[in-house]
Amino acid sequence: MAVTLETPLAKVLGPKTATGMADSLGLHTVRHLLRHYPRRYARRGEMARLDDLQAGDRVTVLAQVRTVSSRPMRQRRGTITEVTVGDGASTMKLVFFTRQHARLAPGAWGMFAGTVGTYQGKLQFTHPDMHLLSGEDADDDDWARELVPIYPASKDVSSWVIQKSVKLLLGGSGNLGDLVTDPLPEEIRTRHGLLSLPAALLDIHRPTTSEDVARAGRRLKWDEALTLQLTLAARRRAAALEPGTARPRKAGGLLDAVDAALPFELTEGQQEVGEELAAELDRDQPMHRLLQGEVGSGKTVVALRAMAQVVDAGGQAALLAPTEVLAAQHVRGIRALLGPLGRAGEIDGDPAGTRVTLLTGSLKAAARREARAEVAEGRAGIVVGTHALLQEGVDFADLGLVVVDEQHRFGVEQRDALRAKGNRPPHVLVMTATPIPRTVAMTVYGDLEISTLRQLPSGRGGVSSSVVPVTEKPGWLDRAWERLREEVAAGRQAYVVCPRIGDVPGADDAPEDADGAPPEEEGRSDRRPPLAVLDVAEALRAGPLAGLRLDVLHGRMTPEEKDGVMRAFAAGETQVLVATTVVEVGVDVPNATVMVVMDADRFGVSQLHQLRGRVARGKHAGLCLLVTEAPSASPTGERLASVAATSDGFELARLDLETRREGDVLGAAQSGKRSGIRMLSLLEDEDLIAEARTEATALLSSDRGLADHPGLAQEVAALASDERAEWLEKA
């Protein structure tokens, strides 16, 4: 049988092994298996160090049998066999019940896989899967090599089963030339000093030295980076060819009225980006732009000016917000700024203006029908909403601009769903207050042009931050509440943020909108539940904040309740707002100067930076206190100290990338399983990704595109059609 890269594994390995690989690892074809790379390599006796194991880890170790002992079990019939194995530095115990293993003799080497458990304070494997490498296996040529590949495995498919399956594909000679055609043009390989693909696959699966692994890894990273960049470059090229509608600036219209009504002068950065957007809106190719900026840098004003330009040109603008709280705030702010120009059709409205309409899922039926009618008939020039904007039945008369606020809360699929409501492809502006490292910008947001706002409006008081380590310094929390009271006594307001809501009648409790614990904290069974808004509010009312006007805000409240709470807080009627991360984005109360984040270790770096941006939005200086039980010397404690030490969002974005899994950044649960990114690192391979982006742009710049490179075209098509592309749609 002729084997190709698309040959199903069942025809090569047999149905049982192939089924296990498909079900547990997502490997279906020869291509999938050859691209299932080892996650590390072991030398004889130097595998996963036994010293590094922790209870609960599912690992494979390579070790030598030291002692074997068997004895009858006391409580029931049968035998218990205890085997001590060592890796040259440490030992651990393997325990087998009811059966003996004659080949487990002192001196034998083996690979042992299982979940690490404990007994009497010591680590052990109970009934581990094993593959002995002594006896007839001593002649195994994989074992005779210096490096032994250890593959990402599962409970049903062990690393050594994958190893033997790959060996079968490689054949005795390891010649992949007949099976694998190199899709990478020779001139690119030569320019960057890259191995051929057959050589790289052979060296990654059957290396002799660490240098083999490094050279192979570099080539395979190039495959991933170039395929990804070609996909994104093709999207940019297709977007540039879409037939759009120019929305030129109009003198004496809504945009001029917005500029005249602004109670402040635009920063130099806002003016520059505004001109950039105005020029792109004036073209008949749709704009596709990402606006990133520091928290409080004034992105919303820039977006509003772009929306006004589109309305002046006869179109409609839709602003998609992640929460109803933020959507309602946007509507209040825009209506207040526009005045009569935002109330066209009302008694006190200016007939030369437009209507600003709110559309959310919680609107009453009559209000929803009226809002949809205003949108469909074109009476609403500016439409602000949540996911409700994406629903069927929401039709626009002439959608000219889509603005997506807080892009990290949405994905390409939501953006495209809103774009599809235009008669012709509308202009698109997506915004984020989470600064984006260059590598992420070139991958996750690689189909967008990028503008950046770094400059903050003048007159801001600035925020100072401190970590409050309550376990080490319990008195500091008392002082935190004193500082909050001092600010309130001076006429200011404060937030207290908790990661959980608490017990809400008739609803299951869960964390709300949190990024989740950092990787080193996940899986811990000794952690108490996160602090909850309702519990903390009650304790503060009865304790350190007694007598202050305190209220709560969370996502399970009705829209009317949330709106009422926010209005009261904005008006100064409420002094302290105890809330979940529903206040994370967009909430703007200039008089709020203090934020206390409870269980700060439960939040991600970018989320803490976002939360901190809710204070000191006026002329008074702000204070952010990060309360945690994490030890100062722990990775989590150091991470919080880094957040407190800088207010530079771009520096924190890099820190965030360093502390998160690669797959979390790419939007996949595991970066190697479905994202198509197995070797490439957004942390370590910035230069390589940039080089691949340049090559991709050059390859697609000619009229023929990839017509002269069918192998590359096939790789791009495979990524576009495969489930692996799912993360691109959700990123």
N, C-alpha and C positions, 0 to 999 in steps of 0.2 A: 504493500500500500504506500502510495506517495504521500508524504507528510508535508503539509504547509503550515504557515503560521495560523491559519484559520481552521485547521483540523480540530474537531472536538476532542477533548482529553479522553473521553470515554473510548475512542477508537485507538488510543495510544496506551493508556494506563489501565483500562478495564473499567467497568461500570461502577464498582464499589468505591474505588479510590477517587474516580472522577466525580461521583456524587458527593463524597465528603468534601472535596475541594470546592465544588460549586456552591454547596449549601453553606459552608462555614467560612470560606475565604473569598468567594466570588470569582473563582478561577474556572473558566469554561473552555478556553482554547489553548493551543500551544503558545500563541502569542502571550496570553495572560500568564502562563506559567513561567515563560522565559523572562517576563518583566516583573516577576515576583522575586525581588532581590533579597539576598541575605541582609538581616538587620545588623549583624555583627559576625565576627569570626573568632574561633577559639584555636589556641595552640594546645597541644597535648598537655592536659593538666592545668590550663590557664583559661578556663571558660568563665562564666559568671561567677565571680568570687563568692565563695560561701560566706565570707565576712560581710558581704554587702546585702545578703538576703534579709527580707523582713516577712513576718507572718502575713499571709494573704497574697503574696506575690505568686503569680503563675509563671514559672521559669523552667528553663532547661539548663542543667549543669553537666559539665564534663568532669568526671572524677574517677579515682581509682579505689577499688574495694580494699579496705584495710582488714576488717574482721567480719566474720559471719557467725551468728549463734542462733540456735533454735531451741524452743522449749515448749512444753504443753501449756495451753491456756488454762487459767484457774477456774473461770466461771463457766466455760463451755468446752465441748469437744473441739479438738483441732490443735494446730501448732501456730505459734507466733515466731516469726523469723526477724531478727534485728541485724541490720547490715550497717557497718560504719564505713563511710567513704570520705576521701579527702582530696583536696585539690593542690596540695603542696604547702598550703598556708593554714587551712582550717579543716575541720571535719564536721559532718552532720550525720544523722541517723536516718536510714530507710526502714520502714516497718511493713511487713507483709503478714496478713492473717490467713490461716488455714492452708497455705500452700508454701512449698519450699522451691527454691530455684537452684538447681544443681550447678548451673554455670556461674552463680555468684560466688566465686572463689577469691580469696585474697590474691591481689596482684592484677586482677582483671580490670580493664578500663571499660567504662560505659557512659552513655548519655542517658540522664535520668530527668524526666519531665513530670511536673505535677504542681499542686498548690502547696506552698509552704505552710505548715502548721506548727503548733508548739505542744510540747508535753513536758511538764515539770520544768518550765522555763527555758527549754532548749528547743531549737528548730528541728523539724523532721519532715520527711515525706512519708505519707501513708499510701501504700499501693501505687507508687509512681509508675508511669509508663517508662519503659527502658529499652535501650538498644545497646547490647554488649559489643564491645569492639576487641574481643579477644578470640582465641580459638581460630575458627575458619575465617573470621572477619579480620584477622591480623593482616591478611594479604589485600584487604580492600584498598584500592589505590587512592580513594578519597581520604581514607584514614592515614595512609602513608604520607600524604602531602603535609606540608608544614601548617597550613591553615585549614580549619574545618568550618564550613559555612553554617551559620545558625539562622534559620528562616523564621519570619513571622508565622506562627502556627496557631492551632486552635485545639480545643479539647478532643476533637474528632480526627484531626490530621496533625501528626507530630512533625517536628522539624526534620527528622531523619527520613520520614516517608517522602516529604518534599524533596529532600536531598537525593534520594534514590530515583525519584521520578525525573528530576532534572538531569541526573546522570544518564538515564535512559534516553532522554531527548538529545543530549550532547553526543552520545555514542562513545565508543572506545577511543576514537581518535580526537574527539572534541572538535571536529571540523563542521562549522556551521555555514560554510559558504554556500552550499546548495539549498539550505533552508531559509537563510536570512539574506535579503537584499538590502543593502545600505541605502536609506532614503536621503541621506545628507549629501549634498553636492560635494564633489571632491575638492573644489576650490575653497569651500568653507572649512572642510576638514584640514586642508593644508594651511590655510590662513591662521587657524587657531590651534594647530598642532594636536589634532584629535585622532584617536584610534578609529579604525573601521568598526562598524557595529558588530560583525561577527566576533572580532577580536575582543571587543569590550564585553560582550555577553559571556564569552568563554572565561575571561579573566575575573568577572564579577562572581561567577558561579564556581570556578575552579582555580582560584589564585594560588600562586606559589609564594609570593611575597606581598608585603603591605604596599609596595610600590605598584604592583599589579592592580590592587584594589583601588588605589588613588587614581591611576590613569583611567581605569574603566569607569569609575564613578564620575569623573569629569566629563567623559564622553556621554554617559547616560543622562547626566544633568543637562547637557546641551540638547539632547533629544527632547526632554521635557520642556525646557525653557523656549526652544525655538518653535515647537508645536503650539505651545500656549501663546506665544507672541504672534505667530502667524494667525491664529484664531482671532485674537484681539485686533490685530491690524486689519484683518478682513472685515471685521465689524465696523471699524472706523472708516474704512474705504466705502463700505456699503452705505453707511450713514451719510457720508459726504455726497453720495450720488442720489440720495432720496429727494424727491421733488417737494419742497416745502413752500411756505408763503412768507414773503418778506413783511416785516412789521416795522416800518421806519418810524423814526421819532417825528412827532408833530408839535409844532410850536403852539403855545397857548392852550394846551390840553391838560389832561389829568396829571401827566408827569410834572409839568411846570407847577401845577397846584400842589403836588406832593412836596416838591422842593421848597416852595414858598412856606408851606405849613410846618416844615421840620423845625423843632425847637433847638436845633444845634447845627453846627457846620459839619459837613461830611469830612471824614479824614482823607488824607491824601490817597491812602490805599482804597477807600471806598470810591473815590472819584475815578481812580485808574481802572478798577475792576468794572465800575459802572460804564465807562466809555467802551471797555472791551465787550461787555454784554450788548450795549446799544449797537455797536458795529455788527455783531453777529446776528442780532435780531433783524437787522436791515438787509440780510441776505436771504435768498430764496432756497438756500440749503439749511435744513434744521440745525440749530445749535445743539451740541451735546457737551455740556460742561459741568464739571464738579467745582464747587466753591467751598474750599476748606478755610477755616479761620479759627483763631483763638476764641475761647468762650468770651462773649461780650464784645467781639470785634465789630459787630454791626452788620452781620450777613443778612438779617431779615430786611433791613432798610434797603440794601442793595437789591434784594429780590423784589421788594415792593416797587421800586423804581422801574425794574424790568417789566413787572406786571402792568404798571401804569402805561408804559410805552406800547405794550401789546393792545391794551384796551383803547388807547388813542387811535391805533391803526385799525380798529373795528373788530378785534378778536377778543377772546376770553382767556383768562388765566386761571389755572387750578393750582391750589396749594395743598399738598398732601402732608398731613401732620401725623405723628405716631400715636398721640393720645388726644382724648376729647378735651382735657384740661388745656393742652397747648393749642388745639384748634380754636377753642373758645377765646383764649387770650389773643391769638392772632386777629380774630374777627373784631374783638373790642378795640385793640390797638389800631387796626387799619381804619375802622369806622371813626374813631376819635380823631385820627390824623386827617382824614378826608373831609370830615364834617358834612355839610350839605351835599358835597360832591359824591359822597358814598351812599346817599339816600335818594337817588333818582326815583321818581314815581311816588314818593311820600309827600305829605303836605308841606313840610319844610325843606324838601329836597331840591337840589339844583338840577333842572332838566338837562343840563350839559354834562352831568356826571354819570355815575353808574350805580349799580347795587352791589353790596358785599354780602354774599349769602353763605351761611353755615349749613353743612350737610354732614350729619353724623348718624350712626346706627341707632342711637337712642332717641332720636326725635319722635314725637308723637306722629301718628299717621297723617293727620291733617297738615301739620307743619312740614312733614317730609314731602307730601304731594305738592305743596306750595313751593318748596325749595326746588324740587325737581322741575317744576313748570318754569320757574325763573331761569333756571340753567338752560333748559331745552329751548326756550323762546328767546334767549339771548339778553334778557333784561339784567341778568347777573353777569357783570363783567369780571368780577373777582369772586371765585368760589373757593371756600376753605373747607376742608373736611378730613375725615379719617379714612379708614378702609372702605367706608360706605361709598366713597366716590367711585370705587372700582366695580360696584355691583351693576348687574343688568338693570336696565330701566333708568339709569343716569345717563342722559344724552346731552351733548353740548351743541349749541347752534354753530359755533365756530371756535373750537379750542385752538388757541394759538401758542400757549406756553404752559408747560407742566413744571411746577416747582416741587421738589421732594425735600421736605425738611427732615433733618437728622437721617441721612441716607442709611446709616448703619442699622436702622430699625426696619428697613425695607430691603427689597432685592430687585434684581433686574426684571423679574417676572411681574412684580407689582408696578414698576415704572412703565413697562411696556403695555400692561393692561390699561393704564390711564392714557398713554399715548394713542392707543388704538381707538379712543373715543373721538379723535379729531377727524375732520373730513379729509385733511391731508396731514402728513406727519408734522406734529407741532415741535416747536423749540423745547429743549429740556434743560433745566438747571437743577442739579441736585446739590444739597448743602450738608456739611457736617462740621460740628464743632470738635470733632475728634481728629486732630492732625494726623496725617497719614505718612508713614515712612516711605521713602522713595521706592523700595522694593514692592511694597503693597500697592502703591500708586501705579506701578508698572504691571501689576498682575491683576489683583482684584478689581481695580478701577482702570484697567488698561484700555478700555474702549472709550474713555472720556478724556477731553482736554481739561487741564486743571488750572484754576486760579487760586491764589492764596491771599488771605488777609491776616497780617501779623500785627498791625498797628491797632491799639486800643484807643477809644475816644478819650480826649483829654478830660480832666476833672474827676477821673475815677480815683477812689481812695486806695485801691490795692488790697490784697488779702494776705495775711500772714497765717501760717498753718503750724500746728503742733500735734505730735502724737501723745495721747494720754494712755500710758500702759498701766491699766488698773490693777493687774496682778502684782506688778513690781512696785507701783507707787499708788496705792488705793486712795490716798488723800488728794491726788490730782483731780479725781472726778468731782469731789466736793468743790474744789476751786473752779472747775469748769462751769458748774452751775452758778457759782458766785459771779463769774465773769459774764455769764449770760444775763443774770439779774442786773448787773451794773449797766450793761448796754440797754436793757429795757428801761431802766430808771432814767437813762439819758434820752429816752424818747425813740429808741430804735426797736427793731423786731428781730426775731430769731427763728431758725428752723432746727428741729431735731429729727434726724432721719434714721429709720430702722429698716432692716432687710425684710421684715415679714409683717403681715397685717395683724394677725391674731385671730381669735375666735369670733367669727361673724355668724350670727344665727342663720341657719339654712344654707350655709356655704362651706365647702371644704377649704381649709386654710392652706396656703402655699406661699413661698416667697414671690415677690412681685417685681418683675423687671430687673432683677439682679443679674449681673454678669456671672455670678457664682464664685465659689471659693477658688483660690489659686491652685494650680496643679498639686503643689506639695501638701495642701490641706485636704484634698479630696480623698474619700475612702476612710477617713478617720471615724472610728466608732465611738470615741470617747468625748466627742464634742457635744456640748449642750445644744438644744435647738436655738436658732437665731432669735434675737430679741424682736418683739412684736410691737407695732404702733399702739394698739389698744392697751396692752399691758404697761408699756412705758408711760403712756399718757396718764393712766390712772395713778401710777407710782409718783410721777412728777407733780400731779395736782395735789396729792396728799403729802408730798415731801418737799424736795428742794425748790420747787417752783410754785408752791402754794400761794394763792392770792393773785397770781398772774392770769390774764385772760388767755386761755389755752384752748386750742381746737385741734381736730385730727383731719387728715386727708389721705385717702387711699383709693385704689382702683375699684373696690367693690361698692363704693357709694354710687348713688344715682347721679346722672349728669346734673340735675337740679341741685343736689346736695353739694357736689364738687364745685359747681359754679358759685353757689352761695358762700361756701367756705373761702374760695379764692377772692371773691369780691370783698368779703369782710377783712381778709388779711391785707389785700391791696389798699383798702381804705384806712388801715391802721386800727380797726376795731379789735382785731385779734393780735396779741403780742407775741405768742409763741405758736408755731404750727408744727405739730408732730406728724410726720408723713412718711410714706414709702418713697421709692424713687419715682413716683408719679411727678415729682417736682424737678426731676433731673434735667429736663430739657425745656428751654424757652421761657420758664416762669420768670417774670421780671417785676420784682418789687424793690425799687431803689432804696427804700428805708430799711431793708433787712441787712444786718451787718454780722450776724453770728450764725454759724452752722455747727451743730454737734452731730457727728456721724457715729452712731452706735454700732458696735461690731464692724468696725471699718475694714477688718480683715476679710469680711465676707464679700467685699466689692472689688471689682477690677480697677486697675490703675486709671484707665480712661474714664470710667464711671465716677471715680472719686474726683477727678479733675472737673468733670461736668457738674457734679453736685456743688463743688466749691465755687463754681462760677455763678451760683444763684445769689451770692452775697457780695456786698461792696459794689453794687451796680449804680450807686449814686456817688455823692461827694464824700461820704464817710468811709473810713478804713474798715476792712472786714477781718473777721477771725474765723478760722475753720479748725475744729478740734476733732481729731481722729481717735476715737475711743476703741481700745482693743485689749483683749486678754493675751494676745500673742507676745512671747518673750522678745525683747528688743534685739537679741542676738540671733533670732531665728530668721530664715529667709523671708517670712511674712513681715516680721518686724522691720527688717532692713528695707523691704519694699515700701512699707508705709513711711519710713523715714525719708526715703527718696522722694515720695510724693510731697511730703511736708517741706522738703528742702528746696524745691523749685516750683515756680508757677509757669514755666515754659512748657506749653503743651506739646511742642515738637520733640523736646527732650523726653517728656513722659511717654509719648507715643512709641519711642524707641524702647523705653523700659517695658512698656506694655507688651511689645512684640517679643521681648526677651523672656518674659514671664509666662507667656501663653503658649500652648501647643501650636505647632505649625498648622494643624488641621483646623483649630479654632479660628485662626485668622482667615483661612481659605473657605471657611463655612462648611467643612465636612467634619463628621465625628472623628474620623481617623484619616489623616492626610494621605496615607498610603493606600487606603482601601478603595476609595471611590473618587478622589479628586484628580487622579492622573498624576499627582505630584508625589513621587516616592523618594527620589534622591535629592531634589532641589530644595535648598533652604533659603527662606526669605531673609534670614539673619546673616548667613555666611556668603551668599552668592550674588550680592548686589551687582558687582562688576560683570559677572557672567550673564545675568539677566539683561543688563543694559546692552551688552554686546549682542545678545540674541535679538533684542528689540531692534537694534540697528540693522542686523541682517534680515530680519523679517520685513521691515519697512522697505529695504532695498529689493528684496525678492518680489514684493507685490507692487512695486512702483512701475514696472513695465506693463505694457498693454497685455502681454501674454500671461502675466501673473505666475501661477505655478504650473502652467501648461507644459513647460519643459522639465518639470520636476515631479513626475507622477508619484514617486514614492512619498515625497513630502505631502502632496495633495491627499494621498490616501491616509496618512497619519492625521492630518487635520480633519478629514472627513470622519475618521474613526472617533476622534475626540468629540466632535460635534454631535455624533449620533449615539454615542455611548452614554451609559448612566454616569460615567465619570464627569461628564460636562455639567451635571446637576449643580455642583457647587458654584459654577460660573453664574448660573441663573439665580442663585440665592445669595450670592456674595454682596 
